[in-house]
Amino acid sequence: MPDDTPTVLVRCPNLVGDVVAATPTFDCLRRNFPNARIIAVIRRYAQGVIESGPWFDAVIGCDDKSWGGFLTLVNKIRRVRPDLAVVLPNSPRATLGVFLGGARAIYGYRRG
């Protein structure tokens, strides 16, 4: 892909059912960023939900429950150099990993 192609990182929900419920969001992102490189960050046990879909150009497996796994994830995110990130879990850990991974803009939602 050309260097000016934006990279969009999507931090997917943690639960399989929530990933299924998020598929309209994935579709919306693909339609609104047709030329972007869209990368999913998703737990390995939920990857089956998205693997045959048209939404993502690449997938990063997420295992951030330990400090070592968290730091590994941050380094993987840094390597893809996301221009923007969409964080679907309402979790400080999910947002912190994307922030430390260097996403230039982070979008999500606040609850409560």
PyMOL CGO cylinders between C-alpha atoms (Angstrom):
from pymol import cmd
from pymol.cgo import CYLINDER

trace = [
    CYLINDER, 0.00, 0.00, 0.00, 1.20, 3.56, -0.60, 0.3, 1, 1, 1, 1, 1, 1,
    CYLINDER, 1.20, 3.56, -0.60, 2.71, 5.45, 2.32, 0.3, 1, 1, 1, 1, 1, 1,
    CYLINDER, 2.71, 5.45, 2.32, -0.20, 7.91, 2.43, 0.3, 1, 1, 1, 1, 1, 1,
    CYLINDER, -0.20, 7.91, 2.43, -2.78, 5.17, 2.96, 0.3, 1, 1, 1, 1, 1, 1,
    CYLINDER, -2.78, 5.17, 2.96, -4.28, 5.63, 6.44, 0.3, 1, 1, 1, 1, 1, 1,
    CYLINDER, -4.28, 5.63, 6.44, -4.04, 2.81, 8.92, 0.3, 1, 1, 1, 1, 1, 1,
    CYLINDER, -4.04, 2.81, 8.92, -7.08, 2.26, 11.13, 0.3, 1, 1, 1, 1, 1, 1,
    CYLINDER, -7.08, 2.26, 11.13, -6.71, 0.03, 14.17, 0.3, 1, 1, 1, 1, 1, 1,
    CYLINDER, -6.71, 0.03, 14.17, -9.85, -1.52, 15.66, 0.3, 1, 1, 1, 1, 1, 1,
    CYLINDER, -9.85, -1.52, 15.66, -9.63, -2.88, 19.20, 0.3, 1, 1, 1, 1, 1, 1,
    CYLINDER, -9.63, -2.88, 19.20, -12.40, -5.46, 19.04, 0.3, 1, 1, 1, 1, 1, 1,
    CYLINDER, -12.40, -5.46, 19.04, -14.61, -6.46, 21.97, 0.3, 1, 1, 1, 1, 1, 1,
    CYLINDER, -14.61, -6.46, 21.97, -13.43, -9.29, 24.22, 0.3, 1, 1, 1, 1, 1, 1,
    CYLINDER, -13.43, -9.29, 24.22, -16.46, -11.59, 24.16, 0.3, 1, 1, 1, 1, 1, 1,
    CYLINDER, -16.46, -11.59, 24.16, -17.48, -13.59, 21.09, 0.3, 1, 1, 1, 1, 1, 1,
    CYLINDER, -17.48, -13.59, 21.09, -21.09, -12.38, 21.25, 0.3, 1, 1, 1, 1, 1, 1,
    CYLINDER, -21.09, -12.38, 21.25, -19.94, -8.77, 21.47, 0.3, 1, 1, 1, 1, 1, 1,
    CYLINDER, -19.94, -8.77, 21.47, -17.70, -9.28, 18.43, 0.3, 1, 1, 1, 1, 1, 1,
    CYLINDER, -17.70, -9.28, 18.43, -20.72, -10.61, 16.52, 0.3, 1, 1, 1, 1, 1, 1,
    CYLINDER, -20.72, -10.61, 16.52, -22.74, -7.58, 17.65, 0.3, 1, 1, 1, 1, 1, 1,
    CYLINDER, -22.74, -7.58, 17.65, -19.91, -5.28, 16.49, 0.3, 1, 1, 1, 1, 1, 1,
    CYLINDER, -19.91, -5.28, 16.49, -19.91, -6.54, 12.88, 0.3, 1, 1, 1, 1, 1, 1,
    CYLINDER, -19.91, -6.54, 12.88, -22.12, -3.63, 11.68, 0.3, 1, 1, 1, 1, 1, 1,
    CYLINDER, -22.12, -3.63, 11.68, -19.47, -1.30, 13.10, 0.3, 1, 1, 1, 1, 1, 1,
    CYLINDER, -19.47, -1.30, 13.10, -16.75, -3.16, 11.17, 0.3, 1, 1, 1, 1, 1, 1,
    CYLINDER, -16.75, -3.16, 11.17, -18.86, -2.87, 8.03, 0.3, 1, 1, 1, 1, 1, 1,
    CYLINDER, -18.86, -2.87, 8.03, -19.37, 0.86, 8.59, 0.3, 1, 1, 1, 1, 1, 1,
    CYLINDER, -19.37, 0.86, 8.59, -15.62, 1.41, 9.02, 0.3, 1, 1, 1, 1, 1, 1,
    CYLINDER, -15.62, 1.41, 9.02, -14.83, -0.48, 5.82, 0.3, 1, 1, 1, 1, 1, 1,
    CYLINDER, -14.83, -0.48, 5.82, -17.46, 1.49, 3.86, 0.3, 1, 1, 1, 1, 1, 1,
    CYLINDER, -17.46, 1.49, 3.86, -16.23, 4.84, 5.20, 0.3, 1, 1, 1, 1, 1, 1,
    CYLINDER, -16.23, 4.84, 5.20, -12.53, 4.02, 4.81, 0.3, 1, 1, 1, 1, 1, 1,
    CYLINDER, -12.53, 4.02, 4.81, -12.49, 1.95, 1.60, 0.3, 1, 1, 1, 1, 1, 1,
    CYLINDER, -12.49, 1.95, 1.60, -8.81, 2.58, 0.86, 0.3, 1, 1, 1, 1, 1, 1,
    CYLINDER, -8.81, 2.58, 0.86, -7.54, 2.37, 4.42, 0.3, 1, 1, 1, 1, 1, 1,
    CYLINDER, -7.54, 2.37, 4.42, -5.53, -0.45, 5.86, 0.3, 1, 1, 1, 1, 1, 1,
    CYLINDER, -5.53, -0.45, 5.86, -7.81, -1.68, 8.66, 0.3, 1, 1, 1, 1, 1, 1,
    CYLINDER, -7.81, -1.68, 8.66, -6.27, -3.89, 11.33, 0.3, 1, 1, 1, 1, 1, 1,
    CYLINDER, -6.27, -3.89, 11.33, -8.16, -5.76, 14.03, 0.3, 1, 1, 1, 1, 1, 1,
    CYLINDER, -8.16, -5.76, 14.03, -6.82, -6.36, 17.53, 0.3, 1, 1, 1, 1, 1, 1,
    CYLINDER, -6.82, -6.36, 17.53, -8.83, -9.27, 18.85, 0.3, 1, 1, 1, 1, 1, 1,
    CYLINDER, -8.83, -9.27, 18.85, -8.59, -12.10, 21.33, 0.3, 1, 1, 1, 1, 1, 1,
    CYLINDER, -8.59, -12.10, 21.33, -7.52, -15.35, 19.67, 0.3, 1, 1, 1, 1, 1, 1,
    CYLINDER, -7.52, -15.35, 19.67, -10.65, -17.25, 20.74, 0.3, 1, 1, 1, 1, 1, 1,
    CYLINDER, -10.65, -17.25, 20.74, -12.86, -14.70, 18.93, 0.3, 1, 1, 1, 1, 1, 1,
    CYLINDER, -12.86, -14.70, 18.93, -10.91, -14.54, 15.66, 0.3, 1, 1, 1, 1, 1, 1,
    CYLINDER, -10.91, -14.54, 15.66, -13.18, -17.07, 13.98, 0.3, 1, 1, 1, 1, 1, 1,
    CYLINDER, -13.18, -17.07, 13.98, -15.98, -14.50, 13.93, 0.3, 1, 1, 1, 1, 1, 1,
    CYLINDER, -15.98, -14.50, 13.93, -14.04, -12.11, 11.69, 0.3, 1, 1, 1, 1, 1, 1,
    CYLINDER, -14.04, -12.11, 11.69, -11.65, -14.32, 9.74, 0.3, 1, 1, 1, 1, 1, 1,
    CYLINDER, -11.65, -14.32, 9.74, -13.87, -14.83, 6.70, 0.3, 1, 1, 1, 1, 1, 1,
    CYLINDER, -13.87, -14.83, 6.70, -15.31, -11.30, 6.72, 0.3, 1, 1, 1, 1, 1, 1,
    CYLINDER, -15.31, -11.30, 6.72, -14.34, -8.48, 4.37, 0.3, 1, 1, 1, 1, 1, 1,
    CYLINDER, -14.34, -8.48, 4.37, -13.57, -5.95, 7.08, 0.3, 1, 1, 1, 1, 1, 1,
    CYLINDER, -13.57, -5.95, 7.08, -9.91, -6.35, 8.00, 0.3, 1, 1, 1, 1, 1, 1,
    CYLINDER, -9.91, -6.35, 8.00, -6.65, -6.39, 6.08, 0.3, 1, 1, 1, 1, 1, 1,
    CYLINDER, -6.65, -6.39, 6.08, -4.72, -7.86, 9.01, 0.3, 1, 1, 1, 1, 1, 1,
    CYLINDER, -4.72, -7.86, 9.01, -5.35, -9.27, 12.48, 0.3, 1, 1, 1, 1, 1, 1,
    CYLINDER, -5.35, -9.27, 12.48, -3.26, -8.88, 15.62, 0.3, 1, 1, 1, 1, 1, 1,
    CYLINDER, -3.26, -8.88, 15.62, -3.92, -11.53, 18.24, 0.3, 1, 1, 1, 1, 1, 1,
    CYLINDER, -3.92, -11.53, 18.24, -4.51, -10.01, 21.67, 0.3, 1, 1, 1, 1, 1, 1,
    CYLINDER, -4.51, -10.01, 21.67, -3.28, -11.65, 24.85, 0.3, 1, 1, 1, 1, 1, 1,
    CYLINDER, -3.28, -11.65, 24.85, -2.84, -8.69, 27.19, 0.3, 1, 1, 1, 1, 1, 1,
    CYLINDER, -2.84, -8.69, 27.19, -3.87, -10.20, 30.52, 0.3, 1, 1, 1, 1, 1, 1,
    CYLINDER, -3.87, -10.20, 30.52, -0.25, -10.40, 31.74, 0.3, 1, 1, 1, 1, 1, 1,
    CYLINDER, -0.25, -10.40, 31.74, 2.30, -7.57, 31.72, 0.3, 1, 1, 1, 1, 1, 1,
    CYLINDER, 2.30, -7.57, 31.72, 4.41, -9.48, 29.23, 0.3, 1, 1, 1, 1, 1, 1,
    CYLINDER, 4.41, -9.48, 29.23, 1.44, -10.01, 26.93, 0.3, 1, 1, 1, 1, 1, 1,
    CYLINDER, 1.44, -10.01, 26.93, 0.42, -6.38, 27.31, 0.3, 1, 1, 1, 1, 1, 1,
    CYLINDER, 0.42, -6.38, 27.31, 3.89, -5.14, 26.35, 0.3, 1, 1, 1, 1, 1, 1,
    CYLINDER, 3.89, -5.14, 26.35, 4.01, -7.54, 23.40, 0.3, 1, 1, 1, 1, 1, 1,
    CYLINDER, 4.01, -7.54, 23.40, 0.68, -6.17, 22.17, 0.3, 1, 1, 1, 1, 1, 1,
    CYLINDER, 0.68, -6.17, 22.17, 1.88, -2.57, 22.52, 0.3, 1, 1, 1, 1, 1, 1,
    CYLINDER, 1.88, -2.57, 22.52, 4.96, -3.40, 20.43, 0.3, 1, 1, 1, 1, 1, 1,
    CYLINDER, 4.96, -3.40, 20.43, 2.83, -5.05, 17.73, 0.3, 1, 1, 1, 1, 1, 1,
    CYLINDER, 2.83, -5.05, 17.73, 0.61, -1.97, 17.58, 0.3, 1, 1, 1, 1, 1, 1,
    CYLINDER, 0.61, -1.97, 17.58, 3.66, 0.30, 17.34, 0.3, 1, 1, 1, 1, 1, 1,
    CYLINDER, 3.66, 0.30, 17.34, 4.90, -1.66, 14.32, 0.3, 1, 1, 1, 1, 1, 1,
    CYLINDER, 4.90, -1.66, 14.32, 1.71, -0.96, 12.34, 0.3, 1, 1, 1, 1, 1, 1,
    CYLINDER, 1.71, -0.96, 12.34, 1.81, 2.77, 13.21, 0.3, 1, 1, 1, 1, 1, 1,
    CYLINDER, 1.81, 2.77, 13.21, -1.95, 3.44, 13.30, 0.3, 1, 1, 1, 1, 1, 1,
    CYLINDER, -1.95, 3.44, 13.30, -3.22, 6.84, 12.22, 0.3, 1, 1, 1, 1, 1, 1,
    CYLINDER, -3.22, 6.84, 12.22, -6.37, 6.32, 14.23, 0.3, 1, 1, 1, 1, 1, 1,
    CYLINDER, -6.37, 6.32, 14.23, -7.82, 3.71, 16.52, 0.3, 1, 1, 1, 1, 1, 1,
    CYLINDER, -7.82, 3.71, 16.52, -11.38, 2.73, 17.37, 0.3, 1, 1, 1, 1, 1, 1,
    CYLINDER, -11.38, 2.73, 17.37, -11.56, 1.13, 20.81, 0.3, 1, 1, 1, 1, 1, 1,
    CYLINDER, -11.56, 1.13, 20.81, -14.77, -0.86, 21.28, 0.3, 1, 1, 1, 1, 1, 1,
    CYLINDER, -14.77, -0.86, 21.28, -14.22, -2.30, 24.78, 0.3, 1, 1, 1, 1, 1, 1,
    CYLINDER, -14.22, -2.30, 24.78, -14.94, 0.23, 27.53, 0.3, 1, 1, 1, 1, 1, 1,
    CYLINDER, -14.94, 0.23, 27.53, -11.75, -0.75, 29.32, 0.3, 1, 1, 1, 1, 1, 1,
    CYLINDER, -11.75, -0.75, 29.32, -8.75, 1.25, 30.54, 0.3, 1, 1, 1, 1, 1, 1,
    CYLINDER, -8.75, 1.25, 30.54, -6.42, -1.61, 29.54, 0.3, 1, 1, 1, 1, 1, 1,
    CYLINDER, -6.42, -1.61, 29.54, -7.72, -1.65, 25.95, 0.3, 1, 1, 1, 1, 1, 1,
    CYLINDER, -7.72, -1.65, 25.95, -7.38, 2.11, 25.62, 0.3, 1, 1, 1, 1, 1, 1,
    CYLINDER, -7.38, 2.11, 25.62, -3.97, 2.24, 27.32, 0.3, 1, 1, 1, 1, 1, 1,
    CYLINDER, -3.97, 2.24, 27.32, -2.55, -0.41, 24.98, 0.3, 1, 1, 1, 1, 1, 1,
    CYLINDER, -2.55, -0.41, 24.98, -3.67, 1.56, 21.93, 0.3, 1, 1, 1, 1, 1, 1,
    CYLINDER, -3.67, 1.56, 21.93, -2.41, 4.83, 23.42, 0.3, 1, 1, 1, 1, 1, 1,
    CYLINDER, -2.41, 4.83, 23.42, 1.02, 3.40, 24.23, 0.3, 1, 1, 1, 1, 1, 1,
    CYLINDER, 1.02, 3.40, 24.23, 1.03, 1.78, 20.78, 0.3, 1, 1, 1, 1, 1, 1,
    CYLINDER, 1.03, 1.78, 20.78, 1.17, 5.26, 19.29, 0.3, 1, 1, 1, 1, 1, 1,
    CYLINDER, 1.17, 5.26, 19.29, -2.25, 5.75, 17.70, 0.3, 1, 1, 1, 1, 1, 1,
    CYLINDER, -2.25, 5.75, 17.70, -2.47, 9.40, 16.66, 0.3, 1, 1, 1, 1, 1, 1,
    CYLINDER, -2.47, 9.40, 16.66, -6.20, 9.65, 17.37, 0.3, 1, 1, 1, 1, 1, 1,
    CYLINDER, -6.20, 9.65, 17.37, -8.29, 7.34, 19.54, 0.3, 1, 1, 1, 1, 1, 1,
    CYLINDER, -8.29, 7.34, 19.54, -12.08, 7.04, 19.37, 0.3, 1, 1, 1, 1, 1, 1,
    CYLINDER, -12.08, 7.04, 19.37, -14.38, 5.10, 21.66, 0.3, 1, 1, 1, 1, 1, 1,
    CYLINDER, -14.38, 5.10, 21.66, -17.27, 5.67, 23.97, 0.3, 1, 1, 1, 1, 1, 1,
    CYLINDER, -17.27, 5.67, 23.97, -17.71, 6.54, 27.61, 0.3, 1, 1, 1, 1, 1, 1,
    CYLINDER, -17.71, 6.54, 27.61, -20.25, 4.81, 29.76, 0.3, 1, 1, 1, 1, 1, 1,
    CYLINDER, -20.25, 4.81, 29.76, -21.59, 5.70, 33.17, 0.3, 1, 1, 1, 1, 1, 1,
]
cmd.load_cgo(trace, "trace")
